[in-house]
Amino acid sequence: MRILFVFERHSGGGVPTVLINETKLLQEHSHTIGHFCLHFNLSFFPHESKCSAMHYFAFPDFYVYHQLKDTSSLWRKVLYKIRRYFYLVEQKNPLRPFIITRRLKAAIQDFKPDIVYFHSTGDFLRFKELFQLPKQLGIPSIYKVHGPTLICPNRELNKGARYDITNNCEGLCTQKDDWGKSCITYKCIANPLKRIARLMEFRDVLKGLPDSVDYIVTPSQSLKVLIQQSYQFRHNEVGILRNSFGDGLIRQEKPSHSSSQNHYFLSLGRLQASKGYLSLIQAFEALPDIPLYIAGSGPYRTEMEAYIKSGNLSHIHLLPWKSGLELAELFQNALAVIIPSLSYENLGMVILEAFSFSKAVIGTQVGGIPELVHHGETGLLYPPGDVTSLRQCVKELWDNPALAEQLGMNGFSFVTRTYSSESLYQEMMAAFDKTIRLHQTRREPRLP
């Protein structure tokens, strides 16, 4: 089968990891894979992935400036500024949807896929023409939703522009025939112009997407339920397609659990308010003898650094984003991993990675986290934003490393049993077969 993946960009994070794992898994079973990306640059693609997919992209990598941002070289800084200028010009190009659609059409005509597989966290929702194109060309299409982008204009499931744990919503903008009105009522996006623009995009997509893609899948049961409850997708088939993890990422032997090595707690991800890192730091503020390592990047980093510095919290270490061997070493030497998310969390790859290293996970009771972290079995759960409960969970594992080891081994057993390559491959092929059947059913003429 020839499968064309369509996605935003190669970069660090969960979605690109899933993309690479699924590509490798399908290639191992002799499928031909193509990648169409808005911004593709070969340096973004991990060399260790050994992925040989055919690559197409909407814009030249001259526009991709991000890899130059952290350099100290003067000429690279200048080049970064130039690339950033052209990148911003391209972002505001009114012909951008037309250009992207035309190049996707050219990629489809060149690659000749049997199925088009959309992966999106939200950026593609601005281009409804992309989702309509496979239908116009008579090609089945499946859309894997990686977050609440189809049910919330601000993509946080939070009422109000400033994040507040008490303002969580359950997709008010798609309940009944709201069509995003709640986003205006609660001013979920602070900038009025951005709010109007995002809402127009949101409504535009909701009117076109349900009839454009043949099958919608999500990695978690919780997200599936939210989409099924939405008024706009009430007639759509929605299924579950778990994120491919890959046996290569699962350690085949039990890692050693030396008390001299497992001497800190670890948390990693995108540093933003809704991820709950402030509550995590506050919990460790009263635990000066227990080290915490936080690895990641994002807009909240400056505020976190200031808070740590003002409190003289020398036992809390803020690290840049890690990958490869550095990330493996962080996992290996940690006692447990903490997921302190306050807002909706789909199904974090960090949890699966922690389980693969036989690490217990402390997580919040939001979204798809409880689907992986079973309290008292593979980790510990606590109410989101509850600093006292989080602190108790941390102390429980710190004072009882044998419990942390047992929970970690249970997680290892869970991930090796549930996320084997063969079971995930069969699940993926079943989703593709259903997509093709639904596509054929939609093409059949309706009886008068």
N, C-alpha and C positions, 0 to 999 in steps of 0.2 A: 504494500500500500504506500502511496505517495502522500505525505502529510505536510502541509505548509503551516508552520507556526507564525502567528502575527502578534507582535507585542511592541511595547514602547521603546525600551533600551536595555542594553547590557550594562549592569552596574551591580554593586554589592547589594545584598539583601535576600529575602526569602523567595520572591517570585523568580528572579534569574536562576537561583539554585534549583528550584523546581523545574524550570525550563530545561536546564542542562541535564538534570537527572532523567527527565522524561525523554529527551532526545537520545541520550545514551542507551536507555532501556529499549526504545523502539529500534534503534540501529542494531543492537545486539540480536534482535529478532528479524533482521534483514529488511526492515522498512527504510524507505528513502525519505529523508527529512530535509525540508527547506526552512529558512528563517527569513521573515520579512520584519525589519525593525525600523522605527522612525529615525533613530540616530544610532548607527552602528559604527563601531570602531574596533578593530581587531584586538587592540591592546586591552579592551574591556573584557574580552572573553578569556576566562581562565585557561592557561596553557595546560594545566593538569587535567582538564576535562576531556582532552583528546576527542573533541567533537569535530566531525568533518561534514557538517551540514552545509548545504548550498546557501549562500547569504545574499540577501537583497536588502536595500535600505532606501528610505524615502528621500533622505538628504545626504549630501557628501559629508564625510567625517570632518571636513573643515569646520563645520558648525559645532562639532562636539569638542567643547573646550574644557570640560570638567577635569580631565586628567592632568591639566597644567596648573590647577588652582593652588596646590600645596607646594609648589616648587619654589626654591629660593634663588634660582638663577635669574639674572636681570633680563636677558633676552627672552627667556621663557615667560617671564612675567609680562613683557611687552606683547609677545605672541598671544598670551592668554587674554589680554585686553582686546586685541584685535578680533580674536575668535569670539569672545563674548559679545562684541558689538554685532557681528554678523549673526550670531545665534539669536540675539534679541530682535534683530531686524526680521529674521526668518519667522520668529514666534508671532510677530505682528503682521505677517504677510497675509492680506485678505484672500489670496489665491491658495493659501496653504492646504485647505481641504481638497481642492481640485488637484493640486500637485500630488498629494499623498495618494489619493484615490487612483489617479492615472498610473502612478508607479506600482501600486499594488496590483492593478489590472495587468500591467506589463509583466510583473513577477508571476502572476497566476498563469498567464498565457505561455510564459517560458517554462515554468516548472511543471505545469499540467497536473495539479494535485487531485487526489481522489477525495480529499476532505480538507477544509480550512479550519484551523484550530486557533481561536483567539484566546490570548492570555492578557488580562488587563486588570490594573488596579485603579484605573479611572481616567488617565490622560486620553485614551482613545475615545472616551464618551463624547468628546467634542466633535468627533468626525463620524456622524451617523452613516455617512456614505460608505465607510469601510465595511460596516456590517451588512449593508444592503448589496454590496458588490457581488459576493458569492452567490446570493440568491438570483441576481440578474444574469449571472453566467451559468446558472444551473448546477452549482457545486454545493454539496452539503457543508454546513458550518456548525461548529460547536463553540460555545463561549464559556470559558472557565472564569468564574467570578472569584477574585481573591480578597474581597472586602465588601463593605456595605455601600459601594458606589452606586448601585442601582436603586437604593431605597433611601439615600440621604444625600442632599446636595453638598453639605459640608464634609461628608464622608467620615464623620466621627460619631454619629448617633448621639449627638449632644445638643440640647436646646440652649441657645445663647452663644455669643461669639467667644466669651471667655470660658475655658473649660471648668466645669464644676461637676463633681461626682453626683450631686443631688439632681442634676439636670439631664440625666440619661433618658433617651427616648427609645422607642421601639419602631422607628421608621414611620413617624407621623406623616411624613410628606408623601407616602404612597398608600396610606390607609384610606379606604373608600376612594373618593375622587378628589383628594386634597391637591394633587399635582404640584406640591412644593409650597403651598400657601403658608404652612407652618414655619417654613424657613424665613419668610418675611415677618410673620407675627413675632417670632422669638429673636429675630435679627441674628441668625446663626452664623452669618458671615459678616464681620465687622464693617468692611468697606461697602458702602451702599452700591457703588458701581459694580464691584466684583460680585456682590450678592445678586444683582439683577442679571448680570451676564451669566453667572453660574446657573441661576434658576432657568433662564431661557434655554441654555444647553441641556439642562436636566429634563425639562419638559419636552424638548425636541427629541431627545433620545428615547424617552419613555413612550412617545407616540410612534416611533419607528422601529426600535429594537425588538419588541415582542414578536413582530411579524417578519423580522429579517433573519434571525438565527433559528436554526432548527431545534437545537437542544441547549439548555443551560445547565451547567454543573457547578457544584461548589465543593470545597474540600471538607466541609463540616456540616453536621446535621443542624446546628443552630442557625447558620446562614441560610441553609435551604429553607427552613421554616420561615424565616423573615421574608425571603423572596416570595414564597408561596402565599404568604398572608397579604402581600401587596396587591392592590386593586388592579394595577396595570398588567401584572404577570399572572393573573388568575387563570388564564387559559393556556399557559405555557407548561411544557414538560420540564420539570426541574429534578435533577438527580444529584448523586454524590459521586465524585471522583477524587479519591484521596491523593494528596501530594506524593509524588514519587520520591522515595528516599534513597533507595539503591543499596544493595548489599555491600558495595565498596565503602560506604560511609559507616557501616556497622562493624564494630570491632568484634572479631570472631572469637576472641578469648576474653575471659574475665580480666579486667585490668587490676593491677595491684592496688590495694587500699592501705597505704602506709600513713599512719597518723602524722608523720613528720612532713608528708607531702600535702595532704588534704587540709590546708591550714587557712582557707578563706572561702567566702561565699562569692559567687559570680553572677553578674547580670549583664546582659548585652542586648543591643538593639538600637533603633533610632531614638535619639534623645529629643523628645518632645513632651509637652505637658501631659498629654493624655496617656502616656506610657507609665506614669506614676512614679517617676524616679525621685521626685521630691519627698513623697511619703516613704520611699525606701531609705533615703538618706536620713530622714527624721527618725526612722525606726532604729538605725544603727548609731544615731547620735548618742543614745543612752547605752550603747554597747561598745565602749572604747577598746575592749580587749579582743573584739572579734573583727578581723579584717574583711573589707568588702572591696571587690574590684568591679568597676563598671566600664565596659568597653563599648564604644559607639560614637556616632557623630550626629549632629542635628542642631536645630535652632535653639534648643534649650541648654546647650552645653555651657554657654557663658554664665547663665544664671546658676547652674549647678556648681560651676567652679567658684563663683562668688560666695555661694552659701557654704561650701566646704571650707573655703579660706577664712571666712568671717567667723566660723565656729571652731576653727583650728582642729578640724577633724582629720588628723594625720593618718588614721587607720582606714580612711576611705580613699581609694585610688581611682582616678578618672583616666582611662586609657583611650587612645584612638581606636578606630575600628580595626579588628584583627581578622585574619583569614589564614587558611592553609595550616602550616605547622605551628605558627604562633597561636592560632585559635585552638588547635588540638592540645597544645601545652597548657593553655588556660583551663580548658575543660578537665584535663587529666589531673591537675593539681588542686582542683576545687573540691570542697566538701559537698556542696550542693549549688544548684542554679535557681535564681529567683526571677519570676515573671510578675512584676508589680502593676500590670496594666490596669488603668481605671476605665477606659472606654472599651468598646467592642473589639475583641481580638478574635480573628478567624480561627486559625489553626497554626500556631507558631512552629516554624521549622526548628527554632532553638530548643524547643522541648524534645523533639525527636533526636536532635544532636546530643542533648544532655543524656537521654536514655541510652544512646549508642555508646556513651562513655561510662555507663552504669552510675549516673549521677541522679540523685533525688532532685525533684523540682518542687519549689514552693511557688504557688501561683494563685491568682485571684479567681473568684467565681464569676467570670464574665465570658461571654461568647463560647468559643469552642475549647477553651482551656480545660474545663472539667471533663471533656470527652477523652482527653489524654491523661491528665493528672487525676488519678483516683485517690481520694483522701485516705491516708493510712495504708495505701497499697503501693502506689508509684510516687507518692509525694504528699504534700500537705496543701490544703486550700484555705483561703481566708477571704473575708469580705473586702471588696476593693476599697482602698483608701483607709482601711482600719489599721493604723500604725501599731496599736497595742497588740492586736492579733498577729500581725506580721512579726513583731518583736518576739512574741511567745513561740512562734514557729521556728524562728532562727535559733533561739535559746534551746529549744527542744532537740534540734539536730546537733547543735554544737556540744551540748552536754551529753549526748548519746550518739556518738559516731557510728556505733553498731547499727542503730536504727537507720541512720542515713545510708549506710552501706546496703542494708537489706532493701530499703525502698529503691535504691539505685539499681540493684540487681533485678528487682521486680520490673522496673522500667525497661531494663535491657531485655528481659524475657518477652515483655509486651511488644517491643519494637521489632525484635527478630521474628516473632510469631506472626504479627499482624501486618508488618510492612516489608515482607519478603518481596524480592523482585518479581518472582513468578506470579504471586497473587495480585500485585499492582499492575502487572502487564495484562493479565486476564481482565481486570477491572477496566483498564483503559480501552482494550479492544471491544469489550461489551458496550462501552459508552460510544465508541465510534460506530459500531454496528447499529446501535439504536438511533444515532444521528442520521445515518443513511436511510433507515426505515422511515423515520419521521419526515425526512426530506422527500422521499418518494410518495408518501401519503399526502403531503402538502401539494405536490405537483398534480395529483390526480384531480380531474375535474369533478366539481361538486354536482350532485343531482339537483335538478330544479325543485 
